[in-house]
Amino acid sequence: MNGGDGSRRELRRNLTRMLSPKSVALVGANDQSPMSNNVVLPMLEAGKDVVLVNPRRDQAYGRSVVPDLASAGRPIDAVLSIVNAEASLTVVEEAAALGCGGVVVIASGFAETGPDGVEAQERLVATADRTSLAVVGPNCAGFRNVALGVSLFTGGRLDLPVAGAATVGGVSIVSQSGFLARAAAAAAKERALGVSIVVSSGNEAVCDLADFVAVAAADPFTSVICVVVETLRRPADFFASVAVARDAGKPVIALKLGRSARARTIMQSHTGAIADEGWVYDLAFREHGVLDATDIDDLLDRAQLFAQLPPDRHRPIRSIGVIAASGGVAALAADIADATGAPVPPLDDIAEWVRERVPGDTVNPLDLTGFVFSNADLMQEVFAKYASVVDLLVLGWWAGDGDADWSGRMLEPLALAAAEVDTPVVVSPIEATAVGAWVTSWRDRGVLFGRGIESVFNAADALNRFVAGPLGGVASRGAEAGNQQVPGAAPELIASAAGPMVRFADAMALLASAGIRVAPWAEVAPDVPAAEVAEMASRVGSRLVVKLANVPHRTELEAVRVDVAIEDVERAVAELRAIAGAHEVDATVAIQAMVSGHAEAFAGVHCGSGLGDVLLFGRGGVLVELTDGVAGRFLPIDADRAAELAGEVAGPEVIAGIRGQRPWPLPSAVEVICGLDRLWRTHRHWMSSLDVNPLIVTEDGLVAVDALFLGDRPKDVI
């Protein structure tokens, strides 16, 4: 969709009209077609009036069929086209001319198929642009507005729970994969969660995730938005829509597809390798307050509490009380809490009170025992007491399709207790089994339901993260922040195996100019006589590192010599020159003072991720593998956010948890991070990435001993 903010607003008005239609039409209606039947039969059974369009048929489904949209004789809010790509273009042109709200284009054969398909998709976009016609797809499965009983979804029939009143809300789902849109809807059904809107967005030629999230944020039946993401086509607008949803009390939970395994070893610590697509998406989600999920089940698990709690009950869950009617369930719940990090404290303050009423060894999780189970008044008293001292109360009990009658004896005292307090109370089996539709009547009485104890713990974690808010920075720092620095002169770039790179000498000078400490060094050109090498080295230090200067990834060539004495420098330089000759690379050698410290770090900048330029900071050496100690922020970054990032990687609490580690000088780490920000502001017009690796952590601060700047392809490189 092209155009400015005004045309986008008009597009979203049409998209809202389309997703909540009063009139619908199906182009390609044919009662011999399974795809057509998937749409028409549920709509007719629900008593909906569908305009059937097919120029080759007079009747279908026992109803009259019109040859085109114009023959409908009335405005159409939502049109579903199940004809082929070329015919769908005609449908879009007709819908635009008639002022329809929008068209769902199911057909493939567009941009996903190659150049011809790209041209067809461009024609579709041009037509939609002229009237701000909303288009879902192409190459999609359509949409359902479950709350309104409208289904223009071709991905099979699936009876879904309907979202409740505006104060309760439900789940809305947007997926770029049609198959996973249905899978997520099925997962919502397994949890007996009310569903409002389900969209398969496909190629997103016109309307994309940013638009669908914005519409769902304004939908009165939506309380939580689940998205399945392959790629964000307009990241800034998507995150702006997320902010709108957040302001409305509606979290956005995202499952990002295509995550790759990410190495964290120092040999693979090029920022481009660490800041792969999955890592950058993780960071972007954290910065903008999007809650992430690992799979479809986790996506809907994390939506459970939001779908059942109104925004005014979104509060931190610092403690969870778990009550079970079995010692085995209580023990397993404790194990799951330990494994997931769920806050299930011992509740020592009420231990004496509990022991006077319930025999047993543990207080949280609590085994009610058969004695209490037979006394409804005592159960209510215990439930109410626990709910008064924790932020979330979980009762381990069954809630499946066949459990309605016998579960009542547990749920009645629980509902009475829930009415006495504001603490959310959740009923969940220990295992992940489907929640029965009968739970709706108990939800009306304030009892919530979950699909497995672990899933409830994950839902509590999602609520905590939503309440805590975005990681910070991007949404608040201002669009102009990155444009305040005057671009600096680009250094000369030379060809290398890693791409166009900055020479070692220039790299060290750039770091120093940004206020980053560098180890003393000297450069030995290939034509410097051997007799002069020792004298040059003596001016640098007594213990040295000798390495090929202008090649990336020197260790792969065995082109680094560590802890070299002055008397051995000449031999080391000769060895490195021989290696350079054998590999046909620059024979310039760097002699650098050997810096001793108690830890290593690395830092870097990765440009051009598609979501924004990223600054990374992490623990180096073996600690990268042992602790996954890499964090980042999107650029630009100010001093406060630099301090936040440094603390996340090497704050006192973090370092204290790593055996054998001494405290890091955090002010120096902040200086390094701010220095990289200055380099990015000044040199991002030519720089594609920057690695400062390693940074030696000394008592006096962090010292850089190497840096790799990569930039645009030099003109003299073919």
Stockholm file with secondary structure:
# STOCKHOLM 1.0

chainA/1-718         MNGGDGSRRELRRNLTRMLSPKSVALVGANDQSPMSNNVVLPMLEAGKDVVLVNPRRDQAYGRSVVPDLASAGRPIDAVLSIVNAEASLTVVEEAAALGCGGVVVIASGFAETGPDGVEAQERLVATADRTSLAVVGPNCAGFRNVALGVSLFTGGRLDLPVAGAATVGGVSIVSQSGFLARAAAAAAKERALGVSIVVSSGNEAVCDLADFVAVAAADPFTSVICVVVETLRRPADFFASVAVARDAGKPVIALKLGRSARARTIMQSHTGAIADEGWVYDLAFREHGVLDATDIDDLLDRAQLFAQLPPDRHRPIRSIGVIAASGGVAALAADIADATGAPVPPLDDIAEWVRERVPGDTVNPLDLTGFVFSNADLMQEVFAKYASVVDLLVLGWWAGDGDADWSGRMLEPLALAAAEVDTPVVVSPIEATAVGAWVTSWRDRGVLFGRGIESVFNAADALNRFVAGPLGGVASRGAEAGNQQVPGAAPELIASAAGPMVRFADAMALLASAGIRVAPWAEVAPDVPAAEVAEMASRVGSRLVVKLANVPHRTELEAVRVDVAIEDVERAVAELRAIAGAHEVDATVAIQAMVSGHAEAFAGVHCGSGLGDVLLFGRGGVLVELTDGVAGRFLPIDADRAAELAGEVAGPEVIAGIRGQRPWPLPSAVEVICGLDRLWRTHRHWMSSLDVNPLIVTEDGLVAVDALFLGDRPKDVI
#=GR chainA/1-718 SS CCSCHHHHHHHHHHHHHHHSCSCEEEETCCTTCHHHHHHHHHHHHTTCCEEEECTTCSEETTEECBSSGGGGCSCCSEEEECSCHHHHHHHHHHHHHHTCSEEEECCCCSGGGCHHHHHHHHHHHHHHHHHTCEEECSSSCEEEEGGGTEEEECSCCCCCCBCCCTTTCCEEEEESSHHHHHHHHHHHHHTTCCEEEEEECTTCSSSCHHHHHHHHHHCTTCSEEEEEESCCSSHHHHHHHHHHHHHTTCCEEEEECCCCCCCCSGGGCCHHHHTCHHHHHHHHHHHHTCEEESSHHHHHHTTHHHHHSCGGGCCCCCCEEEEESSHHHHHHHHHHHHHHTCCCCCCGGGHHHHHTTSCSSCSSSEECHHHHHTCHHHHHHHHHHHHHHSSEEEEECCCSTTCHHHHHHHHHHHHHHHTTCSSCEEEECSSCCCCCGGGHHHHTTTEEECSSHHHHHHHHHHHHHHHHCCCSSTTTSCTTGGGCSCCCCCCCEECCTTSSEECHHHHHHHHHHTTCCBCCEEEECTTSCHHHHHHHHHTTCSEEEEEESSCSSGGGGTCEEEEEEGGGHHHHHHHHHHHHHHHTCCCCEEEEECCCCSEEEEEEEECCCSSCCEEEEEECTHHHHHHCCEEEEESSCCHHHHHHHHHHHHCHHHHHTSTTCCCCCHHHHHHHHHHHHHHHHHHTTTEEEEEEEEEEEETTEEEECCEEEEESCCTTCC
#=GC SS_cons         CCSCHHHHHHHHHHHHHHHSCSCEEEETCCTTCHHHHHHHHHHHHTTCCEEEECTTCSEETTEECBSSGGGGCSCCSEEEECSCHHHHHHHHHHHHHHTCSEEEECCCCSGGGCHHHHHHHHHHHHHHHHHTCEEECSSSCEEEEGGGTEEEECSCCCCCCBCCCTTTCCEEEEESSHHHHHHHHHHHHHTTCCEEEEEECTTCSSSCHHHHHHHHHHCTTCSEEEEEESCCSSHHHHHHHHHHHHHTTCCEEEEECCCCCCCCSGGGCCHHHHTCHHHHHHHHHHHHTCEEESSHHHHHHTTHHHHHSCGGGCCCCCCEEEEESSHHHHHHHHHHHHHHTCCCCCCGGGHHHHHTTSCSSCSSSEECHHHHHTCHHHHHHHHHHHHHHSSEEEEECCCSTTCHHHHHHHHHHHHHHHTTCSSCEEEECSSCCCCCGGGHHHHTTTEEECSSHHHHHHHHHHHHHHHHCCCSSTTTSCTTGGGCSCCCCCCCEECCTTSSEECHHHHHHHHHHTTCCBCCEEEECTTSCHHHHHHHHHTTCSEEEEEESSCSSGGGGTCEEEEEEGGGHHHHHHHHHHHHHHHTCCCCEEEEECCCCSEEEEEEEECCCSSCCEEEEEECTHHHHHHCCEEEEESSCCHHHHHHHHHHHHCHHHHHTSTTCCCCCHHHHHHHHHHHHHHHHHHTTTEEEEEEEEEEEETTEEEECCEEEEESCCTTCC
//
